[in-house]
Amino acid sequence: MTEATMKVLKSALKLSIRERARLATDLLSSLEKEKEQAEVDKAWEEEVKRRMLEIEKGLVSTISWQEVDKQLERNQHARRKA
């Protein structure tokens, strides 16, 4: 453990049981969030690779941002009417 970590630990051990339990829960939760984010990042990376492969193989075609913008505008307009 680093000196900074030891200092934090010593301070944490002075907390009440309730405060230590809360701190432990928050620390463990932060680890889960990092793990979940890593899984999300990996899934997006795989999705991007899959999509790029589809484009390269000619399985799908791309459209310009201007066309995407027009389609979004038409969809929003249609929803407002509904």
N, C-alpha and C positions, 0 to 999 in steps of 0.2 A: 504494500500500500504506500501511496505517496504521503508526504507530510501533510499536504492539504486534505487528503482523504482521512487521515488519522485525526486531524483536527475536527473535521465534520463529524466523524464517528464519536469522538469524545463528547462533543456538544450534544449529539443526538442521544447518547446514553443518559444524559442528565434530564431528558424530557420525561414527562409522565408516561405511564403505560399507554394511555389512550393516544397521546401525541406520537409516541413511537410507532404504535400500530398504524396510525394514519399515515405517517411518513413512510413506513415500510410498504403499505398498500400503494401509495402514490409512486414510490420508486419502482415497484414491480409492474405497475400499470404502464409506466413510461417505457419499460423494456418491451412490453407487449406491443405498444404503439409503434415502436421502432421496428419490431419484427413484422408487424402487419404492413407498415409502410414499405419495407424491403420486399415483401411479397407482392404488394401492389405495383411497385416499380418494376419488378421482374415480369409480371404479367403484362404491363404496358410495353415493355421492351420486346417481348415475344409477339405481341399484337402488331407493333410497328414493323417488325421483321416480316411477319406474315403478309401484311398489307403491301409492303415494298415488293415482296416476291410476286404477289398477284399482279402488281403493276408491271414489273419487269417481264413476266411471262405473257402479258397481254390479256390476262383473264378479266381485268377490269379497266375502265378508262377513267381518267381524271377530268375534272371540270375546273374552270377558273374560279377565283374568289368572287369575282363579279357575278358569275352565274349562281354560286351558292347564296350570295347576298340577295339576289333577285328571288330565288326560290324561297328563302326564309321570309322575305317580305310578302310574297304571295300567300304562303301558309298562314302568316299572322293575320293578313287581311281576311282570309277565308274563315279563320277561327272567330274573328270579331263579328262576322256576319251570322255565324251559327248560333 
